[in-house]
Amino acid sequence: MGAGTVHEAASVTEARARAHAAGPCDLAVLDLTLPDGSGLDLVSELRSLGWNRLVVLASSDDPYAVRSAFQAGAQAYLLKSASPSVVTDGVKRVLDGGVYADPTVAPLLATGSRVPGTDNTPRELSAREVEVLQLVADGQSNKEIGEALNLSALTVKSHLSRIGRKLGTGDRAQMVALAMRAGVIR
């Protein structure tokens, strides 16, 4: 799928040792339930060490676990029960620089993320904001979005800030989940 190096380990200790020995690599796939510690702590630790592509593969669809994984720095949350095509889509999205939530957990990201006094729905988004958000969902970076829409990366960042204010979240994965759930983007 485009990854040159993929790391997998059976424990936090083993994963930590491999991560420190190899340094940041193309992809890390992590379980949240490891025999000697929390996979969430490992996600956060790897993120701080410069690992930019972290995929959580978990059995839990608990909203707290899903949100916590993204807050810790994961770019994808996939369920172990997912079809091979969902897992492949998620990993490809992350390798392309995007974020991904298993379709069965994506709606969980939207719950509890409302801001009082706003509608908090994708209906509030302008056509340009929908375009930007679709490209985020497609795994595009701010620079790539800017190139595709003839905008500067700074303008793209401004659009994302406005989208975040309208939807009540600054998290790209949550923005995408809300818009997908509402059927505004695919």
N, CA, C and O of each residue as an XYZ file, in Angstrom:
744
protein
N       0.816     -1.199      0.000
C       0.000      0.000      0.000
C       0.860      1.263      0.000
O       0.335      2.364      0.162
N       2.144      1.119     -0.175
C       2.991      2.294     -0.242
C       3.883      2.495      0.960
O       4.735      3.384      0.939
N       3.725      1.712      2.000
C       4.587      1.844      3.178
C       5.870      1.074      2.950
O       5.841     -0.096      2.568
N       6.984      1.721      3.181
C       8.265      1.044      3.053
C       8.604      0.267      4.307
O       9.209     -0.803      4.238
N       8.215      0.805      5.455
C       8.499      0.170      6.728
C       7.250      0.220      7.591
O       6.661      1.284      7.782
N       6.850     -0.927      8.110
C       5.700     -1.008      9.000
C       6.166     -1.705     10.271
O       6.824     -2.743     10.210
N       5.822     -1.130     11.429
C       6.213     -1.734     12.694
C       4.994     -2.308     13.394
O       3.925     -1.698     13.424
N       5.180     -3.491     13.953
C       4.133     -4.147     14.723
C       4.817     -4.815     15.906
O       5.911     -5.362     15.764
N       4.179     -4.775     17.075
C       4.756     -5.379     18.269
C       3.634     -5.946     19.120
O       2.479     -5.537     18.996
N       3.985     -6.899     19.993
C       2.985     -7.572     20.818
C       2.801     -6.925     22.186
O       1.916     -7.325     22.944
N       3.625     -5.930     22.512
C       3.520     -5.288     23.818
C       4.012     -3.850     23.718
O       4.682     -3.474     22.757
N       3.670     -3.054     24.724
C       4.148     -1.673     24.773
C       5.670     -1.661     24.852
O       6.324     -0.864     24.180
N       6.227     -2.535     25.663
C       7.679     -2.594     25.835
C       8.371     -2.892     24.509
O       9.337     -2.221     24.146
N       7.883     -3.890     23.793
C       8.468     -4.257     22.500
C       8.303     -3.122     21.486
O       9.231     -2.808     20.741
N       7.140     -2.523     21.464
C       6.882     -1.424     20.523
C       7.776     -0.231     20.832
O       8.342      0.377     19.923
N       7.902      0.099     22.095
C       8.741      1.224     22.507
C      10.199      0.980     22.084
O      10.860      1.880     21.564
N      10.689     -0.242     22.314
C      12.071     -0.565     21.950
C      12.286     -0.460     20.441
O      13.287      0.100     19.994
N      11.353     -0.995     19.659
C      11.471     -0.920     18.198
C      11.395      0.521     17.709
O      12.123      0.920     16.800
N      10.513      1.290     18.318
C      10.338      2.683     17.905
C      11.594      3.497     18.170
O      12.011      4.302     17.337
N      12.186      3.285     19.324
C      13.400      4.030     19.654
C      14.580      3.586     18.791
O      15.420      4.405     18.420
N      14.647      2.293     18.472
C      15.741      1.784     17.645
C      15.628      2.249     16.195
O      16.630      2.602     15.574
N      14.430      2.250     15.665
C      14.236      2.560     14.246
C      14.002      4.036     13.977
O      14.304      4.526     12.888
N      13.471      4.743     14.951
C      13.067      6.130     14.711
C      11.776      6.143     13.916
O      11.260      5.090     13.543
N      11.251      7.335     13.656
C       9.973      7.428     12.934
C      10.016      6.725     11.583
O      10.938      6.932     10.794
N       9.021      5.902     11.329
C       8.926      5.157     10.070
C       7.614      5.504      9.380
O       6.879      6.381      9.832
N       7.329      4.816      8.291
C       6.163      5.117      7.476
C       4.840      4.924      8.195
O       3.905      5.697      7.990
N       4.751      3.899      9.036
C       3.455      3.556      9.609
C       3.625      2.729     10.870
O       4.495      1.861     10.948
N       2.787      3.006     11.851
C       2.690      2.153     13.036
C       1.226      1.777     13.206
O       0.352      2.644     13.177
N       0.957      0.498     13.383
C      -0.388      0.001     13.632
C      -0.406     -0.465     15.081
O       0.370     -1.338     15.470
N      -1.300      0.126     15.880
C      -1.291     -0.131     17.311
C      -2.638     -0.621     17.814
O      -3.691     -0.166     17.368
N      -2.583     -1.552     18.746
C      -3.776     -1.997     19.459
C      -3.852     -1.170     20.739
O      -2.815     -0.808     21.295
N      -5.042     -0.870     21.210
C      -5.176     -0.112     22.450
C      -5.038     -0.987     23.682
O      -4.697     -0.497     24.758
N      -5.301     -2.282     23.534
C      -5.256     -3.189     24.668
C      -4.045     -4.097     24.536
O      -4.092     -5.136     23.878
N      -2.955     -3.678     25.181
C      -1.724     -4.457     25.139
C      -1.468     -5.034     26.530
O      -1.883     -4.451     27.532
N      -0.784     -6.178     26.592
C      -0.661     -6.871     27.878
C       0.082     -6.096     28.960
O      -0.132     -6.336     30.148
N       0.951     -5.172     28.563
C       1.762     -4.499     29.583
C       1.540     -2.984     29.640
O       2.373     -2.259     30.186
N       0.434     -2.504     29.085
C       0.180     -1.067     29.169
C      -0.855     -0.609     28.167
O      -1.428     -1.397     27.414
N      -1.072      0.686     28.187
C      -2.085      1.276     27.332
C      -1.525      1.640     25.962
O      -0.495      2.305     25.851
N      -2.213      1.200     24.941
C      -1.844      1.592     23.587
C      -2.012      3.085     23.379
O      -1.321      3.676     22.549
N      -2.936      3.715     24.133
C      -3.119      5.162     24.031
C      -1.867      5.914     24.446
O      -1.470      6.882     23.797
N      -1.246      5.467     25.529
C       0.004      6.101     25.962
C       1.070      5.961     24.885
O       1.852      6.882     24.647
N       1.094      4.806     24.241
C       2.072      4.561     23.191
C       1.815      5.459     21.975
O       2.756      5.971     21.369
N       0.542      5.646     21.623
C       0.206      6.547     20.511
C       0.755      7.934     20.805
O       1.414      8.542     19.962
N       0.483      8.425     21.995
C       0.941      9.756     22.391
C       2.462      9.849     22.389
O       3.029     10.840     21.928
N       3.111      8.827     22.901
C       4.576      8.811     22.958
C       5.187      8.793     21.552
O       6.112      9.553     21.264
N       4.667      7.924     20.683
C       5.200      7.853     19.324
C       4.986      9.173     18.584
O       5.853      9.623     17.837
N       3.836      9.778     18.798
C       3.539     11.058     18.161
C       4.575     12.097     18.578
O       5.066     12.857     17.744
N       4.906     12.131     19.866
C       5.887     13.107     20.359
C       7.297     12.813     19.841
O       8.154     13.697     19.823
N       7.531     11.573     19.425
C       8.835     11.197     18.866
C       8.916     11.449     17.358
O       9.936     11.155     16.735
N       7.844     11.991     16.768
C       7.883     12.334     15.351
C       7.226     11.337     14.415
O       7.322     11.473     13.195
N       6.565     10.341     14.970
C       5.829      9.394     14.127
C       4.566     10.110     13.653
O       3.756     10.548     14.471
N       4.398     10.230     12.359
C       3.280     10.993     11.820
C       2.123     10.139     11.315
O       1.047     10.664     11.027
N       2.329      8.847     11.208
C       1.273      7.982     10.671
C       1.015      6.837     11.649
O       1.695      5.811     11.644
N      -0.002      7.062     12.490
C      -0.343      6.099     13.526
C      -1.773      5.620     13.320
O      -2.711      6.416     13.272
N      -1.919      4.315     13.200
C      -3.227      3.704     12.991
C      -3.561      2.852     14.206
O      -2.778      1.993     14.613
N      -4.727      3.099     14.775
C      -5.200      2.277     15.881
C      -6.124      1.216     15.291
O      -7.068      1.528     14.565
N      -5.837     -0.033     15.615
C      -6.665     -1.167     15.209
C      -7.180     -1.776     16.512
O      -6.426     -2.416     17.245
N      -8.457     -1.575     16.793
C      -8.988     -1.936     18.104
C     -10.284     -2.727     17.995
O     -10.933     -2.748     16.950
N     -10.642     -3.371     19.091
C     -11.902     -4.110     19.118
C     -13.034     -3.259     19.690
O     -14.206     -3.592     19.510
N     -12.701     -2.175     20.371
C     -13.703     -1.353     21.042
C     -14.247     -0.244     20.149
O     -13.497      0.468     19.481
N     -15.574     -0.118     20.156
C     -16.194      1.012     19.459
C     -16.730      2.008     20.485
O     -17.623      2.799     20.184
N     -16.178      1.964     21.697
C     -16.549      2.886     22.755
C     -16.184      4.316     22.344
O     -15.043      4.566     21.954
N     -17.136      5.261     22.424
C     -16.855      6.636     22.001
C     -15.653      7.250     22.711
O     -14.891      7.998     22.100
N     -15.477      6.944     23.981
C     -14.336      7.484     24.721
C     -13.025      6.977     24.122
O     -12.084      7.753     23.954
N     -12.953      5.696     23.802
C     -11.734      5.124     23.228
C     -11.438      5.727     21.858
O     -10.291      6.038     21.539
N     -12.481      5.887     21.058
C     -12.306      6.455     19.711
C     -11.767      7.880     19.811
O     -10.762      8.221     19.187
N     -12.450      8.704     20.606
C     -12.019     10.099     20.763
C     -10.621     10.180     21.355
O      -9.797     10.975     20.903
N     -10.355      9.365     22.361
C      -9.053      9.389     23.032
C      -7.922      9.033     22.082
O      -6.836      9.607     22.165
N      -8.166      8.090     21.181
C      -7.126      7.700     20.213
C      -6.769      8.874     19.309
O      -5.591      9.135     19.064
N      -7.782      9.583     18.813
C      -7.500     10.737     17.958
C      -6.846     11.860     18.749
O      -5.940     12.525     18.245
N      -7.291     12.077     19.976
C      -6.691     13.124     20.794
C      -5.243     12.805     21.133
O      -4.429     13.715     21.291
N      -4.914     11.521     21.248
C      -3.538     11.118     21.540
C      -2.621     11.276     20.329
O      -1.398     11.287     20.469
N      -3.219     11.398     19.133
C      -2.398     11.614     17.951
C      -2.565     10.613     16.830
O      -1.852     10.688     15.829
N      -3.493      9.672     16.969
C      -3.730      8.697     15.897
C      -4.344      9.396     14.686
O      -5.085     10.368     14.830
N      -4.031      8.896     13.499
C      -4.636      9.411     12.279
C      -5.775      8.520     11.801
O      -6.549      8.917     10.929
N      -5.883      7.329     12.362
C      -6.973      6.433     11.965
C      -7.377      5.565     13.149
O      -6.566      5.213     14.005
N      -8.665      5.236     13.159
C      -9.201      4.315     14.149
C      -9.983      3.275     13.371
O     -11.014      3.576     12.769
N      -9.481      2.048     13.389
C     -10.102      0.948     12.653
C     -10.499     -0.151     13.634
O      -9.810     -0.402     14.622
N     -11.610     -0.793     13.342
C     -12.046     -1.903     14.178
C     -11.483     -3.218     13.651
O     -11.380     -3.421     12.441
N     -11.125     -4.093     14.561
C     -10.616     -5.405     14.168
C     -11.655     -6.199     13.391
O     -11.310     -7.083     12.607
N     -12.913     -5.887     13.607
C     -13.992     -6.583     12.908
C     -14.265     -6.005     11.512
O     -15.138     -6.499     10.798
N     -13.533     -4.976     11.128
C     -13.757     -4.318      9.834
C     -13.386     -5.237      8.681
O     -12.563     -6.143      8.812
N     -14.019     -4.974      7.555
C     -13.694     -5.737      6.347
C     -12.294     -5.356      5.877
O     -11.810     -4.267      6.186
N     -11.643     -6.248      5.131
C     -10.319     -5.912      4.600
C     -10.315     -4.613      3.786
O      -9.329     -3.877      3.814
N     -11.391     -4.326      3.069
C     -11.413     -3.102      2.258
C     -11.462     -1.857      3.137
O     -10.863     -0.841      2.784
N     -12.163     -1.909      4.280
C     -12.196     -0.764      5.191
C     -10.808     -0.541      5.789
O     -10.339      0.594      5.876
N     -10.153     -1.629      6.201
C      -8.802     -1.511      6.756
C      -7.847     -0.947      5.695
O      -7.049     -0.057      5.986
N      -7.930     -1.457      4.491
C      -7.083     -0.968      3.398
C      -7.344      0.506      3.124
O      -6.403      1.283      2.966
N      -8.616      0.898      3.066
C      -8.950      2.310      2.834
C      -8.367      3.191      3.925
O      -7.789      4.241      3.644
N      -8.520      2.764      5.167
C      -8.009      3.548      6.287
C      -6.505      3.702      6.255
O      -5.986      4.801      6.451
N      -5.803      2.615      6.010
C      -4.343      2.669      5.965
C      -3.874      3.531      4.792
O      -2.958      4.339      4.945
N      -4.491      3.365      3.635
C      -4.122      4.195      2.477
C      -4.352      5.671      2.755
O      -3.530      6.511      2.388
N      -5.470      5.990      3.403
C      -5.772      7.386      3.722
C      -4.670      7.973      4.608
O      -4.217      9.095      4.381
N      -4.245      7.215      5.608
C      -3.192      7.681      6.513
C      -1.867      7.816      5.767
O      -1.150      8.800      5.953
N      -1.538      6.838      4.927
C      -0.292      6.920      4.165
C      -0.284      8.123      3.215
O       0.776      8.645      2.869
N      -1.481      8.556      2.800
C      -1.597      9.738      1.939
C      -1.641     11.031      2.749
O      -1.797     12.113      2.183
N      -1.505     10.924      4.071
C      -1.472     12.115      4.910
C      -2.805     12.532      5.498
O      -2.911     13.609      6.083
N      -3.823     11.698      5.352
C      -5.145     12.051      5.849
C      -5.486     11.371      7.154
O      -4.637     10.760      7.803
N      -6.734     11.488      7.517
C      -7.267     10.849      8.712
C      -8.422      9.945      8.293
O      -9.023     10.129      7.235
N      -8.721      8.960      9.150
C      -9.772      8.013      8.794
C     -10.375      7.441     10.062
O      -9.667      7.107     11.012
N     -11.682      7.334     10.060
C     -12.382      6.645     11.144
C     -13.233      5.557     10.509
O     -13.945      5.798      9.534
N     -13.152      4.371     11.065
C     -13.991      3.267     10.608
C     -15.420      3.788     10.479
O     -15.904      4.471     11.382
N     -16.108      3.481      9.375
C     -17.457      4.009      9.166
C     -18.429      3.735     10.322
O     -19.369      4.502     10.529
N     -18.214      2.664     11.065
C     -19.134      2.385     12.174
C     -18.829      3.235     13.404
O     -19.697      3.394     14.263
N     -17.610      3.789     13.511
C     -17.286      4.630     14.666
C     -17.275      6.118     14.324
O     -17.270      6.952     15.230
N     -17.272      6.467     13.045
C     -17.235      7.885     12.657
C     -18.349      8.691     13.326
O     -18.078      9.793     13.803
N     -19.592      8.193     13.383
C     -20.639      8.971     14.051
C     -20.353      9.207     15.541
O     -20.819     10.192     16.112
N     -19.595      8.313     16.162
C     -19.282      8.468     17.582
C     -18.417      9.699     17.826
O     -18.459     10.293     18.904
N     -17.634     10.077     16.820
C     -16.787     11.254     16.963
C     -17.623     12.519     17.037
O     -17.205     13.512     17.633
N     -18.788     12.486     16.440
C     -19.632     13.673     16.392
C     -20.430     13.874     17.677
O     -20.817     15.002     17.983
N     -20.681     12.828     18.422
C     -21.507     12.970     19.610
C     -20.747     13.710     20.698
O     -19.561     13.475     20.932
N     -21.453     14.595     21.343
C     -20.861     15.319     22.460
C     -19.892     16.401     22.048
O     -19.141     16.890     22.891
N     -19.876     16.797     20.787
C     -18.923     17.816     20.354
C     -19.644     19.061     19.854
O     -19.248     19.655     18.851
N     -20.692     19.449     20.550
C     -21.490     20.599     20.151
C     -21.053     21.851     20.894
O     -20.601     21.788     22.037
N     -21.194     22.981     20.230
C     -20.891     24.257     20.850
C     -22.200     25.007     21.050
O     -22.943     25.205     20.089
N     -22.500     25.428     22.278
C     -23.736     26.160     22.522
C     -23.806     27.424     21.670
O     -22.799     28.103     21.468
N     -24.995     27.729     21.177
C     -25.191     28.955     20.418
C     -24.914     28.826     18.935
O     -25.084     29.798     18.200
N     -24.494     27.661     18.469
C     -24.292     27.453     17.040
C     -25.085     26.240     16.613
O     -25.467     25.406     17.434
N     -25.326     26.152     15.322
C     -26.095     25.038     14.790
C     -25.272     23.751     14.813
O     -25.825     22.660     14.952
N     -23.943     23.880     14.674
C     -23.032     22.741     14.681
C     -23.367     21.692     13.632
O     -23.181     20.500     13.873
N     -23.846     22.104     12.499
C     -24.107     21.143     11.443
C     -23.381     21.566     10.186
O     -23.130     22.753      9.981
N     -23.043     20.609      9.344
C     -22.386     20.938      8.090
C     -23.232     21.791      7.153
O     -22.719     22.301      6.157
N     -24.532     21.956      7.458
C     -25.365     22.824      6.616
C     -24.849     24.256      6.646
O     -25.098     25.017      5.711
N     -24.134     24.638      7.707
C     -23.610     25.990      7.839
C     -22.397     26.236      6.935
O     -21.977     27.383      6.783
N     -21.837     25.208      6.344
C     -20.611     25.345      5.566
C     -20.879     25.957      4.195
O     -21.882     25.660      3.546
N     -19.957     26.817      3.773
C     -20.031     27.382      2.424
C     -19.600     26.315      1.425
O     -19.056     25.277      1.801
N     -19.850     26.583      0.157
C     -19.450     25.632     -0.891
C     -17.941     25.420     -0.870
O     -17.476     24.292     -1.033
N     -17.170     26.485     -0.673
C     -15.707     26.377     -0.638
C     -15.262     25.553      0.563
O     -14.343     24.741      0.456
N     -15.919     25.762      1.720
C     -15.568     24.991      2.905
C     -15.864     23.513      2.704
O     -15.110     22.662      3.175
N     -16.942     23.201      2.016
C     -17.263     21.805      1.707
C     -16.181     21.224      0.799
O     -15.753     20.086      0.994
N     -15.732     22.003     -0.199
C     -14.648     21.542     -1.083
C     -13.392     21.231     -0.278
O     -12.769     20.185     -0.458
N     -13.028     22.153      0.613
C     -11.833     21.968      1.440
C     -11.991     20.722      2.298
O     -11.070     19.910      2.385
N     -13.147     20.563      2.931
C     -13.373     19.426      3.816
C     -13.368     18.106      3.052
O     -12.900     17.096      3.578
N     -13.879     18.094      1.828
C     -13.836     16.882      1.016
C     -12.392     16.484      0.725
O     -12.049     15.302      0.761
N     -11.552     17.466      0.438
C     -10.145     17.175      0.165
C      -9.424     16.701      1.432
O      -8.519     15.870      1.357
N      -9.823     17.228      2.589
C      -9.284     16.712      3.857
C      -9.673     15.248      3.990
O      -8.838     14.411      4.333
N     -10.936     14.936      3.722
C     -11.420     13.554      3.810
C     -10.694     12.644      2.826
O     -10.543     11.448      3.074
N     -10.243     13.216      1.704
C      -9.507     12.450      0.700
C      -8.034     12.286      1.062
O      -7.265     11.691      0.307
N      -7.643     12.818      2.224
C      -6.270     12.636      2.697
C      -5.293     13.691      2.232
O      -4.082     13.493      2.335
N      -5.785     14.803      1.726
C      -4.902     15.854      1.212
C      -4.353     16.707      2.365
O      -5.052     16.962      3.346
N      -3.113     17.136      2.234
C      -2.520     18.075      3.197
C      -3.003     19.477      2.860
O      -3.585     19.693      1.797
N      -2.766     20.433      3.756
C      -3.154     21.818      3.485
C      -2.496     22.319      2.199
O      -3.134     23.004      1.399
N      -1.240     21.983      2.003
C      -0.522     22.414      0.803
C      -1.167     21.822     -0.454
O      -1.370     22.524     -1.445
N      -1.486     20.526     -0.403
C      -2.114     19.863     -1.552
C      -3.502     20.436     -1.837
O      -3.885     20.608     -2.995
N      -4.251     20.728     -0.772
C      -5.577     21.330     -0.940
C      -5.424     22.690     -1.610
O      -6.167     23.025     -2.532
N      -4.455     23.467     -1.140
C      -4.207     24.781     -1.724
C      -3.875     24.696     -3.203
O      -4.375     25.483     -4.006
N      -3.030     23.738     -3.559
C      -2.662     23.562     -4.967
C      -3.878     23.164     -5.803
O      -4.051     23.646     -6.923
N      -4.712     22.290     -5.260
C      -5.894     21.825     -5.996
C      -6.924     22.930     -6.196
O      -7.622     22.955     -7.210
N      -7.022     23.854     -5.223
C      -8.043     24.888     -5.273
C      -7.474     26.278     -5.590
O      -8.186     27.279     -5.512
N      -6.185     26.330     -5.949
C      -5.512     27.608     -6.217
C      -5.600     28.564     -5.032
O      -5.926     29.741     -5.188
N      -5.303     28.038     -3.850
C      -5.289     28.820     -2.618
C      -3.934     28.646     -1.949
O      -3.226     27.674     -2.214
N      -3.575     29.577     -1.090
C      -2.353     29.384     -0.302
C      -2.666     28.408      0.831
O      -3.824     28.229      1.209
N      -1.631     27.789      1.362
C      -1.819     26.883      2.497
C      -2.393     27.645      3.686
O      -3.151     27.079      4.473
N      -2.041     28.924      3.827
C      -2.564     29.751      4.910
C      -4.071     29.975      4.756
O      -4.806     29.962      5.744
N      -4.530     30.181      3.511
C      -5.966     30.343      3.266
C      -6.703     29.045      3.585
O      -7.795     29.075      4.154
N      -6.116     27.915      3.225
C      -6.713     26.615      3.554
C      -6.832     26.477      5.069
O      -7.857     26.029      5.583
N      -5.777     26.864      5.774
C      -5.798     26.796      7.237
C      -6.919     27.683      7.795
O      -7.588     27.301      8.754
N      -7.125     28.857      7.204
C      -8.214     29.751      7.630
C      -9.576     29.100      7.400
O     -10.463     29.176      8.250
N      -9.730     28.460      6.238
C     -10.987     27.753      5.968
C     -11.217     26.673      7.023
O     -12.328     26.532      7.535
N     -10.173     25.911      7.348
C     -10.313     24.841      8.335
C     -10.649     25.401      9.716
O     -11.401     24.782     10.469
N     -10.105     26.554     10.048
C     -10.438     27.184     11.331
C     -11.918     27.566     11.371
O     -12.599     27.345     12.373
N     -12.407     28.144     10.269
C     -13.835     28.515     10.211
C     -14.719     27.269     10.273
O     -15.741     27.255     10.959
N     -14.316     26.231      9.553
C     -15.078     24.972      9.592
C     -15.119     24.450     11.031
O     -16.169     24.039     11.525
N     -13.971     24.473     11.686
C     -13.895     24.006     13.067
C     -14.802     24.788     14.001
O     -15.468     24.209     14.859
N     -14.828     26.120     13.832
C     -15.712     26.943     14.670
C     -17.176     26.613     14.397
O     -17.981     26.523     15.324
N     -17.517     26.434     13.125
C     -18.907     26.143     12.772
C     -19.353     24.777     13.289
O     -20.506     24.602     13.683
N     -18.435     23.814     13.285
C     -18.794     22.449     13.689
C     -18.497     22.161     15.156
O     -18.881     21.115     15.678
N     -17.814     23.089     15.817
C     -17.538     22.908     17.241
C     -16.389     21.983     17.537
O     -16.335     21.392     18.616
N     -15.457     21.840     16.596
C     -14.284     20.999     16.820
C     -13.134     21.494     15.956
O     -13.341     21.958     14.835
N     -11.923     21.390     16.486
C     -10.735     21.735     15.708
C     -10.044     20.495     15.173
O      -9.004     20.595     14.522
N     -10.606     19.341     15.438
C     -10.004     18.077     15.030
C     -10.454     17.709     13.617
O     -11.650     17.603     13.343
N      -9.481     17.517     12.724
C      -9.801     17.221     11.325
C     -10.672     15.972     11.192
O     -11.610     15.945     10.396
N     -10.358     14.943     11.973
C     -11.127     13.693     11.886
C     -12.574     13.921     12.308
O     -13.491     13.377     11.693
N     -12.785     14.718     13.346
C     -14.147     14.986     13.788
C     -14.898     15.818     12.763
O     -16.084     15.590     12.522
N     -14.205     16.795     12.151
C     -14.852     17.594     11.098
C     -15.341     16.686      9.976
O     -16.482     16.789      9.524
N     -14.460     15.802      9.541
C     -14.798     14.880      8.454
C     -15.949     13.970      8.872
O     -16.881     13.747      8.099
N     -15.883     13.446     10.098
C     -16.942     12.544     10.574
C     -18.299     13.247     10.593
O     -19.301     12.681     10.157
N     -18.328     14.473     11.094
C     -19.589     15.221     11.135
C     -20.145     15.441      9.726
O     -21.337     15.247      9.486
N     -19.281     15.843      8.804
C     -19.725     16.118      7.446
C     -20.169     14.843      6.733
O     -21.140     14.861      5.976
N     -19.462     13.735      6.970
C     -19.857     12.459      6.350
C     -21.206     12.007      6.911
O     -22.085     11.563      6.173
N     -21.348     12.127      8.217
C     -22.587     11.703      8.866
C     -23.788     12.473      8.333
O     -24.882     11.924      8.199
N     -23.572     13.757      8.029
C     -24.646     14.601      7.499
C     -24.823     14.429      5.999
O     -25.754     14.986      5.417
N     -23.936     13.658      5.365
C     -24.030     13.432      3.933
C     -23.552     14.597      3.082
O     -23.848     14.658      1.889
N     -22.811     15.527      3.688
C     -22.316     16.697      2.967
C     -21.123     16.314      2.105
O     -20.948     16.853      1.012
N     -20.295     15.380      2.591
C     -19.165     14.867      1.819
C     -19.248     13.353      1.800
O     -19.993     12.751      2.574
N     -18.482     12.743      0.915
C     -18.507     11.283      0.808
C     -17.371     10.666      1.587
O     -17.233      9.443      1.613
